[in-house]
Amino acid sequence: MRKAEREIKEFAEIEGVIKKGVVCYLSLIDGDYPYTLPFNYGYADNKIYIHCATEGKKLDVLRLNQHCSFAISIDHRLITDGVASHCTMLYRSVCGKGKVREVSDDEEKAFSMQVLMEQYIPDKEWDFKGGCFDSVGILCVDIEEMTGKKR
């Protein structure tokens, strides 16, 4: 990291950023270009779980190449003194990479949906009835590396 003083070094703080976030930008590899999409997500056990449709371009792309990167940022605040060249932005962010896979097992889908719901509505147990996953796609990003940064 170029500005070492901005690095978030404590893993707990990195996880705090992920748990406070509301959108995860996931980038897949689509030929020569990245294919980036915003997702609702949940985080547990060094994995990001994403709810999605059961068909579409993102699934076509990830089936060809499971490598991915992701970014989550929070606490944005513009700081300015009235001069355009003196503006800066406060933030905390986490970026990382890993491999993304489709979740097919109903038990893991139930776990991942609970994790996802807790991201937005904490401290509530959700009951996912059998068969409710037939039309639900779940992706799991197995995180291999991540870094945090703040200003």
Summary of the structure (lengths in Angstrom):
residues: 151
radius of gyration: 17.1
end to end distance: 13.2
largest distance: 58.5
contacts: 410
relative contact order: 0.24
helix: 26%
strand: 45%
